Amino acid sequence: EAVNATVIGLDEAPQGYEDFDKGAAKKYVLNPHGMIPA
């Protein structure tokens, strides 16, 4: 929360990378196995 990170799954990764490349003010954390509670 303090670093404005958003947990995303592998299926959301392409959109996350696209948003990040466009300058989104978010950081993304990949959660491929669903081990991080959302």
DSSP file (Angstrom, degrees, kcal/mol; ACC not computed):
  #  RESIDUE AA STRUCTURE BP1 BP2  ACC     N-H-->O    O-->H-N    N-H-->O    O-->H-N    TCO  KAPPA ALPHA  PHI   PSI    X-CA   Y-CA   Z-CA
    1    1 A E    >         0   0    0      0, 0.0     3,-1.1     0, 0.0     5,-0.0   0.000 360.0 360.0 360.0 -40.7    0.0    0.0    0.0
    2    2 A A  T 3   +     0   0    0      1,-0.2     0, 0.0     2,-0.1     0, 0.0   0.763 360.0  41.6 -68.3 -24.3    2.8    2.4    0.9
    3    3 A V  T 3  S-     0   0    0      2,-0.1    -1,-0.2    24,-0.0    24,-0.1   0.308 110.5-117.3-105.8   8.7    4.5    1.9   -2.5
    4    4 A N    <   +     0   0    0     -3,-1.1    23,-1.8     1,-0.2     2,-0.3   0.898  54.6 167.5  58.5  44.6    1.3    1.9   -4.6
    5    5 A A  E     -a   27   0A   0     21,-0.2     2,-0.5    23,-0.1    23,-0.2  -0.690  24.3-154.7 -92.3 143.8    1.8   -1.6   -5.8
    6    6 A T  E     -a   28   0A   0     21,-3.0    23,-2.5    -2,-0.3     2,-0.5  -0.978  12.3-136.7-118.9 126.3   -0.9   -3.6   -7.5
    7    7 A V  E     +a   29   0A   0     -2,-0.5     2,-0.3    21,-0.2    23,-0.2  -0.702  31.0 175.9 -83.1 127.5   -0.9   -7.4   -7.4
    8    8 A I  E     -a   30   0A   0     21,-2.6    23,-2.6    -2,-0.5     2,-0.1  -0.946  24.4-126.9-131.7 153.2   -1.7   -9.0  -10.8
    9    9 A G    >>  -     0   0    0     -2,-0.3     3,-1.1    21,-0.2     4,-0.6  -0.376  38.2 -97.1 -87.8 173.2   -1.9  -12.5  -12.1
   10   10 A L  G >4 S+     0   0    0     21,-0.3     3,-0.8     1,-0.3    -1,-0.1   0.841 123.0  60.0 -61.9 -32.7   -0.1  -13.8  -15.2
   11   11 A D  G 34 S+     0   0    0      1,-0.2    -1,-0.3     2,-0.1     4,-0.2   0.746 108.9  44.2 -68.0 -21.4   -3.2  -13.3  -17.3
   12   12 A E  G <> S+     0   0    0     -3,-1.1     4,-2.1     1,-0.1    -1,-0.2   0.477  88.5  94.1 -97.1  -5.2   -3.1   -9.6  -16.5
   13   13 A A  H <X S+     0   0    0     -3,-0.8     4,-2.8    -4,-0.6     5,-0.3   0.892  78.9  54.1 -59.6 -45.8    0.6   -9.1  -17.0
   14   14 A P  H  > S+     0   0    0      0, 0.0     4,-2.0     0, 0.0    -1,-0.2   0.919 112.4  44.6 -57.6 -42.1    0.5   -8.0  -20.7
   15   15 A Q  H  > S+     0   0    0     -4,-0.2     4,-2.6     2,-0.2    -2,-0.2   0.889 112.2  53.3 -67.5 -38.3   -1.9   -5.2  -19.8
   16   16 A G  H  X S+     0   0    0     -4,-2.1     4,-2.5     2,-0.2    -1,-0.2   0.915 109.7  47.2 -62.0 -44.0    0.1   -4.3  -16.7
   17   17 A Y  H  X S+     0   0    0     -4,-2.8     4,-2.6     2,-0.2    -1,-0.2   0.900 111.7  51.2 -64.2 -40.1    3.3   -4.0  -18.8
   18   18 A E  H  X S+     0   0    0     -4,-2.0     4,-1.4    -5,-0.3    -2,-0.2   0.931 111.7  46.4 -62.5 -45.8    1.5   -1.9  -21.4
   19   19 A D  H  <>S+     0   0    0     -4,-2.6     5,-2.1     1,-0.2     4,-0.3   0.911 112.7  50.5 -62.0 -42.8    0.1    0.5  -18.7
   20   20 A F  H ><5S+     0   0    0     -4,-2.5     3,-1.6     1,-0.2    -2,-0.2   0.911 108.3  52.0 -62.5 -43.4    3.6    0.7  -17.1
   21   21 A D  H 3<5S+     0   0    0     -4,-2.6    -1,-0.2     1,-0.3    -2,-0.2   0.794 105.1  56.8 -63.9 -27.8    5.2    1.6  -20.4
   22   22 A K  T 3<5S-     0   0    0     -4,-1.4    -1,-0.3    -3,-0.2    -2,-0.2   0.490 128.7 -96.9 -81.9  -3.0    2.7    4.3  -20.9
   23   23 A G  T < 5 +     0   0    0     -3,-1.6    -3,-0.2    -4,-0.3    -2,-0.1   0.706  56.1 177.6  99.1  22.1    3.8    5.9  -17.6
   24   24 A A      < -     0   0    0     -5,-2.1     2,-1.0     1,-0.1    -1,-0.2  -0.320  34.4-129.4 -59.2 139.6    1.2    4.6  -15.2
   25   25 A A  S    S+     0   0    0      2,-0.0     2,-0.3     0, 0.0    -1,-0.1  -0.217  78.0  93.8 -86.1  45.6    1.9    5.8  -11.6
   26   26 A K        -     0   0    0     -2,-1.0     2,-0.4    -7,-0.1   -21,-0.2  -0.920  64.7-140.3-132.2 157.2    1.6    2.2  -10.3
   27   27 A K  E     -a    5   0A   0    -23,-1.8   -21,-3.0    -2,-0.3     2,-0.4  -0.948  21.0-144.7-114.3 143.4    4.0   -0.6   -9.6
   28   28 A Y  E     -a    6   0A   0     -2,-0.4     2,-0.5   -23,-0.2   -21,-0.2  -0.894   8.8-163.1-113.3 138.8    2.9   -4.2  -10.5
   29   29 A V  E     -a    7   0A   0    -23,-2.5   -21,-2.6    -2,-0.4     2,-0.3  -0.983  20.9-133.7-118.1 121.1    3.7   -7.3   -8.6
   30   30 A L  E     -a    8   0A   0     -2,-0.5   -21,-0.2   -23,-0.2   -23,-0.1  -0.565  19.5-174.7 -76.6 136.6    3.2  -10.6  -10.4
   31   31 A N    >   +     0   0    0    -23,-2.6     3,-1.0    -2,-0.3   -21,-0.3  -0.653  12.5 166.1-128.8  71.9    1.4  -13.3   -8.5
   32   32 A P  T 3  S+     0   0    0      0, 0.0    -1,-0.1     0, 0.0   -22,-0.1   0.758  77.4  38.4 -66.8 -25.2    1.5  -16.3  -10.8
   33   33 A H  T 3  S-     0   0    0    -24,-0.0   -24,-0.1   -23,-0.0    -2,-0.0   0.354 107.0-116.3-108.0   5.5    0.5  -18.9   -8.2
   34   34 A G  S <  S+     0   0    0     -3,-1.0     4,-0.1     1,-0.1   -25,-0.0   0.783  73.4 131.8  68.8  27.8   -2.1  -16.8   -6.3
   35   35 A M        +     0   0    0      2,-0.1    -1,-0.1     1,-0.0    -4,-0.0   0.652  49.6  77.7 -88.8 -15.8   -0.1  -16.9   -3.0
   36   36 A I  S    S-     0   0    0     -5,-0.0     2,-0.1     2,-0.0    -5,-0.0  -0.841  86.1-125.5 -94.3 120.9   -0.4  -13.1   -2.3
   37   37 A P              0   0    0      0, 0.0    -2,-0.1     0, 0.0   -30,-0.1  -0.432 360.0 360.0 -65.2 137.7   -3.8  -12.2   -0.9
   38   38 A A              0   0    0     -2,-0.1   -31,-0.1    -4,-0.1    -2,-0.0   0.456 360.0 360.0 -84.0 360.0   -5.4   -9.4   -3.0
